[in-house]
Amino acid sequence: MTRDGSRRGRRTRVRPLLPRDLPDLETCAGCPSTDPADEHVRAAVSAWGWCGLAVVDGDRMGAHVLATPVTTSEGVLARITRLHPVTATDGSAAPATRDADAARHPIEVRVHAQQLVETLAARSLRRGVVAVEAHAHRWAGHCGMPPMVWLAARGFVVTQTGALHPWMRLDLNRTVSEQSGLREAWSRLTDLVRTPPPPEPIGRLTHRTGG
């Protein structure tokens, strides 16, 4: 961080989450509680080797998304169970989190949410998942139910209507071929798989997993 407190020059990355990471994640009043032993967490790890993704800045985890597999007649869906913080999706005042960065850098955090959803889609497609699903909120939303308008702007469509909480999904095979953002995310992911990043300096987070 520079002397004036800005984040210029700092690099962030997205990394997969394991159950042991969950107690260290930032939370707010709108976050669904997630126990590392929860069946949804265990199902994700069993299917994919990870249960979510987080934006890592230096040695700390910030914005994150958690997902779990759901088997349907069409195939497996990746269901989003948490997208934190809600500031990342609706642009409103930041909730009370353990990290004030969401309030100081709302645009940056919204960019991180976009990056997380794109990377989740790319990784899910690689695992044979047919779509990403989310329980949406018609208004401001919260970390357990992202705002409908934000999801719609990123290619999600309503699959089950509701007075306040519709279900929405992002069909991966169609969307990846149509949306440049997901094509770029897929390209970044495959590049990382082909060329692993250099080891982190001592003191930085070192947990990594495949997938």
N, C-alpha and C positions, 0 to 999 in steps of 0.2 A: 504494500500500500504506500502511496506517495505521502509527502509531508502534509498536504492539505486534506488527507483522509480519503482521497478518491481511490477507485479501484483500477485506474489506468495501468496497463502493463501487466495485470495479473491474468493468468491463464486458468481456465476452467476445463473440466472434462466430465464426461458421463461415464459412470461405472455401474455394474450390476450390484444389487444388494442381496445379502444372505440373511437368514434369520438372526444371526448374531449382531447385525447392524441395526436392527429395528429399534432397540431401546435408545440408541444414540440419535435418532432422527428428530429434527425439529417438529414440534406439534403446536396446534392451536385448538381453540374451543370447537372448531368445526371438523377436526380430524377424527375419523373413526379409530377406536383403539385397536391396536394390532399386537397380539401376543405372538412371539416367535414360534410358539407351539400350535398356533391356530391352524385349523384344517385347510383353510385357503392358502396359507403360507406354505404348509407342507406339500400341498398339491402342486403349487407353482414350482417349488424346488425339485420335486420328483419329476415333473414334466420338462422343465427348462434348465434346471441347475441354478436358478436365481428367482427371487420373488418380487423384484422391482428394479428401478434405476434411480440414481441420484446424481445431481450435479455436484461435483467436488471442486472446491476452491482451496488450493493449498492442502491443508490437512483437515478441513472441515467439510461436512456434507450439508448442502442447502436444500434447494427445491428437489422434490422427489415424486415418483409415481410408483404405486404398488399395483400389482395385477395378479389375477389367478385364472387358471384354465377352466372353461366351462364346455362340456361336451354336448353337442346338439346333433340333430339329424344331418346338418350340413357339414359338420366337422367341429374342430375345436375353436372356441372363441377365447380371446384374452380379455377378461373383464377387469376394468379399472376399479380398484377399491379405494384408492386415495390418490389425489393429486394436490400436493401441498406446495406453497400456500395458495389460498383462494385468491389472493392478490394477483397471482400469476395468471388467472383466467378472467376475472371480471374487471380488473383495473380499479376497484374501489379501495377505500382506506384499508390499510393492512390490518389483519387481526392481531391479537396479542400473542406473539410467538416468542420463543426463546432467543430469537435473532432479529435485531432491529433492521437488518439490511433490507428486508422486504419493504419496509416503510421508506427507507432512504433511496432505494433503487428500484422502484416499481416497474420501470420499462425493462430493465435488465432481467428481473425475475419473470416477467411475462415471456421474454425471449427464451428463458430457460424452460418454461413450461412447454413452449412450442417444440424445443429441441428434445425434451423428454418424450413427448407423444410421438414425434417422428422416429426417434430411436426405438421406442417400444414397438412401433409398427414394423420397422425394418427387422428387428430381432425376432418378432413374432412370425413374420412371413418366412424367415429362414427356418423356423421350427415347424412349418407346415400349418400355422394358424391361419384361419380363413378371414377373420375379422377381429377388430378391437371393439369392445362394447363398453358403454358407460351408462349409469343411471344418472340422468341429467336433471337440472333444476331450471324451471322456466324463468326465474328471476336471477338474483345475484348469485345464488348457489353457495356451496361450501366445499371443503376438501373432499368430502365423501360423494358429493353430487355436483360436478362442475356445471357452470352456466350453459344452458342450451345454445345460446347465441354464439358462445366461444367455440363449442364443439362443432356447430354447423359451419362456422367459418373455416374449419379445418377438414371438411369433407364428411363429417358424421351426418347421418340421416336418421330420422325418427322411424323406429320399427314397431314401437308399441306406445300408443298415445296415453297420456295421463293428464289429469287436471293440473297437476303441479310438477310431477316427476316422470316425464317420458323416458323410455329406453331409446338409446341412440347407438348406432354402430358405424364403423369405418370398414368397408369391404376392401381388403388388402390387395387382392389381385387386380381389381379395377383401379383402385386409387394409386397404387405405386406406378402404374403405367401412365396415369393421367396427370399426377401432381409432381411438379419438379422438386418440391421440398422433400418429399419422401424418396424420390429417386436419388437426390443428393445424400440423404441420410443413409440409404442403402449402400451407396458408393463408399461413404465414410466407414460404414461398418465392415464391409468386405475388405477395404484397405487395411483396417486395423487387424482383421483376422489374418491377412497375408503377411503383414509387417507389424508384429507386436511392438508397443512403445518401449522405450528404454526403462530400466529399473528406476523406481522412485528413490530420491535421496532418503537417507536414514531420518526417521521422524515423520515421514509422510505416510499416508495410508498405503498399505501394500496389499490389501485383500483384493484378489482378482479371481475371476472364474471364467470359464469358457461360456460360449453361447452368444 
